[in-house]
Amino acid sequence: KFVFLDSTKMLFLSNANIAKFIVGILNSRIIDWLFRKTSTNNNINIYELESLPIPKITESNKPLCDEIISLVEQILDSKAKDPTTDTKELESHIDSLVYKLYHLTDDEIKIIEGK
């Protein structure tokens, strides 16, 4: 029910699945790219977090969101067992789902991925 951010920042969410969804979105390549383009420092202030375009879970995007949540759970479980576990493949899968969630085109994905 908590999302821990860098340093001492913490966000409380009443629903654990929504917290996992937010973690998946915040750690995605698109949000990293967006933050690098719009922020002037490496600290996220609350107003910046509030302004990030995090989609709401709706009936139409729920299957994508559920899959993101499931992948975040797999990463958390893997890291709990062995913090050195390589989860890059799971993270990459989350990125592809987040791209779909934001309805990005192939050209937009290439920009985000630096290709």
Backbone as a ProteinNet text record, in pm:
[ID]
protein_1_A
[PRIMARY]
KFVFLDSTKMLFLSNANIAKFIVGILNSRIIDWLFRKTSTNNNINIYELESLPIPKITESNKPLCDEIISLVEQILDSKAKDPTTDTKELESHIDSLVYKLYHLTDDEIKIIEGK
[TERTIARY]
80.8	0	84.7	215.2	304.7	391.9	421.5	519.8	631.3	749.9	862.9	940.6	964.5	1039.2	1180.2	1267.6	1403	1400.6	1507.5	1528.6	1416.1	1347.4	1246.9	1104.6	1089.7	955.6	875.9	749.2	663.1	523.2	457.1	321.1	233.2	125	33.5	-84.5	-112.2	-228.5	-309.6	-439.3	-524.2	-538.9	-499.6	-515.8	-379.5	-341	-208.8	-191.6	-296.2	-285.2	-262.9	-328.4	-305.4	-162.4	-111.3	27.6	123.2	96.9	182.4	169.9	50.6	30.6	111.9	104.9	179.5	329.7	376.5	519.1	559.5	475.7	504.9	512.3	419.9	418.4	538.1	562.1	671	808.2	822.9	951.4	962.1	863.7	865.1	957	997.1	1084.7	1016.4	886.5	817.3	816.4	792.5	790.9	933.3	1031.2	1170.5	1205.7	1167.7	1194.5	1125.1	997.9	921.1	983.3	1021.9	1080.3	1212.4	1293	1421.1	1399.3	1289.1	1259.8	1199	1132.3	1057.3	1113.7	1208.4	1258.6	1399.3	1431	1564.1	1655.7	1608.3	1693.2	1663.1	1732.2	1710.8	1621.3	1561.7	1465.3	1325.2	1233.9	1094.9	1020.5	974.3	892.2	748.1	670.3	533.1	451.7	474.1	398.7	434.1	559.6	597.6	530.5	526.2	459.8	311.7	249.5	107.5	78.3	176.6	153.7	184.4	241	269.7	139.2	135.8	11.5	-10.5	-48.7	-72.3	-218.7	-241.7	-381.2	-457.6	-584.3	-672.2	-702.7	-725.9	-765.9	-914.2	-945	-1083.8	-1121.9	-1245.8	-1293	-1218.3	-1192.4	-1129.3	-979.2	-910	-766	-730.9	-831.8	-808.3	-723	-743.6	-657.6	-508.6	-476.9	-338.4	-286.6	-367.4	-328.1	-306.7	-394.2	-379.2	-249.9	-214.4	-90.9	31.1	25.5	133.2	146.7	36.2	36.9	98.2	60.8	114.4	265.5	312.8	457	532.3	474.6	536.3	544.5	438.6	440.3	551.3	568.7	675.2	813.1	832.3	959.9	983.2	881	894.9	924.6	855.6	880.1	1021.6	1065.5	1200.5	1306.2	1288.3	1385.3	1383.7	1266.8	1259.6	1339.5	1337.3	1411.6	1560.1	1593.4	1734.1	1743.3	1791.5	1797.7	1881.4	1966.9	2051	1986.1	1865.3	1795	1779.7	1808.5	1793	1645.5	1583.2	1440.9	1421.6	1527.3	1519.9	1413.4	1396.6	1295.8	1155.2	1129	998.5	977.2	1082.4	1074.3	1045.7	1109.7	1087.8	942.8	889.6	749.1	656.3	686.6	607.1	612.4	732.8	745.5	654.3	652.5	569.5	420.7	380.2	240.1	207.8	301.8	280.1	271.2	351.8	340.6	199.5	146.4	9.3	-91.8	-69.3	-159.7	-168.3	-55.2	-50.1	-75.6	-104.2	-134.4	-22.1	102	215.4	232.6	278.4	309.2	450.5	484.3	619.8	723.9	694.4	788.2	808.5	702.6	714.9	795.7	774.7	850.8	998.4	1029.9	1170.8	1235.9	1163.1	1216.4	1246.8	1153.6	1171.3	1288.3	1302.2	1408.1	1540.5	1541.9	1665	1711.8	1619.6	1657.1	1637.1
-120.3	0	126.1	109.7	224.3	216.3	329.4	339.1	424.6	365.7	440	499.5	626.8	698.1	721.1	779.8	807.3	894.5	886.9	958.3	923.4	1020.1	988.7	1010.4	1026.7	1051	921.4	930.4	813.5	856.1	766.8	791.7	681.5	717.2	618	599.3	474.5	440	336.2	347.9	258.7	119.9	103.1	-23.8	-74.7	-194.5	-249.4	-268.9	-309.1	-327.6	-195.3	-90.9	40.6	85	56.6	90.7	18.2	-108	-184.6	-130.2	-91.3	-31.2	97.9	181.7	308.2	281.3	181	145.5	105.1	25.7	-14.7	104.4	196.2	315.2	405.2	432.3	523.8	471.2	339.8	281.3	248.8	288.8	260.4	357.9	316.3	400.2	529.1	525.3	646.6	754.2	717.2	816.4	865.6	776	817.2	918.6	888.6	978.9	1113.2	1108.3	1230.9	1315.5	1250.8	1324.7	1388.5	1315.8	1371.9	1492.2	1493.4	1605.4	1725.3	1703.4	1812.5	1860.1	1786.9	1825.1	1882.5	1969.3	2031	1971.3	1871.9	1812	1662.8	1594.7	1450.4	1415.1	1512.9	1488.8	1512.5	1426.8	1445	1516.6	1633.2	1706.7	1659.3	1680.1	1630	1690.6	1818.1	1879.2	1813.7	1766.7	1696.8	1559.5	1491.5	1361.5	1375.9	1478.6	1501.4	1538.4	1596	1637.5	1527.8	1415	1306	1248.2	1217.1	1166.6	1018.5	987.5	848.4	815.9	720.5	690.5	622.3	649.7	580	442	349	215.2	220.9	186.5	188.1	47.9	31.3	-98.8	-139.1	-41.7	-73.6	-103	-41	-67.2	-163	-213.1	-300.2	-423.4	-492.2	-607.6	-570.9	-457.5	-410.9	-378.4	-309.3	-269.7	-392.5	-490.4	-614	-687.2	-683.6	-749	-674.8	-542.2	-463.2	-497.1	-503	-536.5	-674.4	-770.5	-906.2	-908.9	-834.2	-829.6	-761.6	-655.6	-589.1	-686.9	-765.5	-865.8	-968	-1011	-1106.5	-1047.3	-921	-855	-844.8	-801.3	-788.1	-922.7	-1027.8	-1161.9	-1208.7	-1187.2	-1227.9	-1154	-1023.7	-942.5	-975.1	-1014.8	-1053.4	-1180.5	-1272.6	-1397.9	-1377	-1294.4	-1268.1	-1129.1	-1031	-893.6	-875.5	-971.6	-959.4	-1020.7	-1072.2	-1133.1	-1033	-1078.1	-995	-995.6	-879.7	-867.5	-781.2	-763.8	-677.3	-722.9	-853.2	-903.1	-866	-880.8	-842.5	-691.8	-615	-469.8	-427.5	-493.1	-465.2	-496	-603.9	-639	-531.6	-482.2	-373.2	-252	-218	-104.3	-120.4	-239.5	-260.7	-244.7	-287.6	-270.3	-123.8	-52.9	89.8	166.9	130.1	194	175	54.9	28.5	110.5	118.9	194.1	340.9	395.9	534.9	550	440.4	440.8	503.4	466.3	522.1	453.9	531.8	477.8	419.7	343.2	287.9	399.6	508.6	621.4	685.5	698.4	755.7	663	534.3	436.5	445.7	461	472.8	596.2	705.1	826.7	799.9	739.7	711.1	615.7	518.1	419.1	465.6	587.5	643.6	577	526.1	456.9	546
0	0	0	0	-2.9	-126.4	-183	-289.9	-234	-219.9	-168.4	-283.9	-276.3	-378.1	-325	-405.9	-360.2	-236.1	-160.3	-35	61.9	117	218.4	168.4	40.2	-12.7	-17.8	16.7	20.6	-22.1	-92.1	-137.4	-80.4	-13.1	42.6	-50.5	-82.8	-164.2	-88.2	-91	-12.3	-73.9	-200.1	-268.1	-314.8	-272.6	-306.3	-456.2	-526.1	-670.8	-743.1	-698.5	-759.3	-732.1	-612.6	-580.5	-675.3	-702.6	-795	-937	-976.7	-1107.8	-1119.5	-1016.9	-1015.3	-1021.6	-948.2	-952	-1093.9	-1158.8	-1295.6	-1389.6	-1377.5	-1462.4	-1431.9	-1303.4	-1265.6	-1305.3	-1312	-1349.1	-1497.5	-1574.5	-1718	-1791.5	-1909.8	-1991.9	-2033.5	-2057.7	-2103.5	-1994.9	-1871.1	-1763.3	-1736.4	-1743.9	-1729.3	-1837.9	-1962	-2074.3	-2053.1	-2016.2	-1994.5	-1884.2	-1775.4	-1663.8	-1705.3	-1781.6	-1828.2	-1919.1	-1993.2	-2083.7	-2012	-1900.8	-1837.1	-1704.2	-1646.4	-1514.7	-1525	-1434.1	-1433.4	-1328.1	-1254.2	-1151.1	-1139.8	-1051.2	-1036.4	-918.1	-856.4	-748.4	-801.8	-762.3	-804.2	-692.4	-722.3	-627.1	-639.6	-537.6	-537.2	-652.1	-682	-792.2	-925.3	-941.3	-1064.4	-1070.9	-960	-954.1	-986.2	-930.1	-954.4	-1099.8	-1167.5	-1305.9	-1407.9	-1363.9	-1456.9	-1510.4	-1637.8	-1698.2	-1671.4	-1548.5	-1510.8	-1538.7	-1629.6	-1666	-1553.2	-1549.2	-1454.8	-1511	-1420.2	-1463.2	-1496.2	-1620.3	-1667.7	-1712.9	-1745.6	-1794.8	-1922.5	-2010	-2138	-2126.1	-2030.4	-2018.3	-1904.6	-1834.6	-1718.8	-1751	-1863.5	-1892.4	-1901.2	-1964.3	-1970.7	-1830.9	-1754.2	-1618.6	-1530.5	-1541.7	-1463.8	-1500.2	-1628	-1670.6	-1616.6	-1614.5	-1555.2	-1407.9	-1337.3	-1194.4	-1173.1	-1254.3	-1242.8	-1264.1	-1362	-1388.1	-1274.6	-1219.3	-1103.3	-987.1	-964.6	-858.1	-881.8	-1006	-1038.2	-1009	-1044.6	-1017.1	-867.2	-793.8	-648.2	-582.7	-626.6	-572.5	-603.4	-725.9	-765.9	-685.5	-669.1	-594.6	-445.6	-393.3	-251.6	-226.3	-321.7	-308.9	-330.5	-429.7	-462.5	-524.4	-447.1	-496.6	-623.7	-654	-773.4	-897.5	-884.4	-996.8	-1110.7	-1231.7	-1350.5	-1392.5	-1386.4	-1421.7	-1547.2	-1623.2	-1741.5	-1841.3	-1857	-1951	-1903.4	-1773.7	-1718.6	-1731	-1704.7	-1715.2	-1859.8	-1953.5	-2095.1	-2134.6	-2079.7	-2106.9	-2051.2	-1932.4	-1874.4	-1966.7	-2015.2	-2106.8	-2228	-2287.2	-2406.1	-2372.9	-2254.6	-2213.2	-2187	-2128	-2100.4	-2232.1	-2329.4	-2460.9	-2517.3	-2502.3	-2549.6	-2470.1	-2339.8	-2252.6	-2295.2	-2338.5	-2382	-2531.6	-2599.6	-2743	-2825.7	-2795.3	-2868.4	-3003.7	-3099.2	-3231.1	-3229.3	-3332.3	-3344.1	-3346.6	-3416.1	-3422.8	-3285.3	-3209.3	-3073.8	-2983.2	-2996.6	-2916.5	-2950.4	-3077.1	-3119.1	-3056.4	-3047.8	-2985.3	-2838.8	-2768.5	-2625.1	-2602.6	-2689.9	-2674.4	-2736	-2789.4	-2844.3	-2971.2	-3050.1	-3175	-3294.4
[MASK]
+++++++++++++++++++++++++++++++++++++++++++++++++++++++++++++++++++++++++++++++++++++++++++++++++++++++++++++++++++

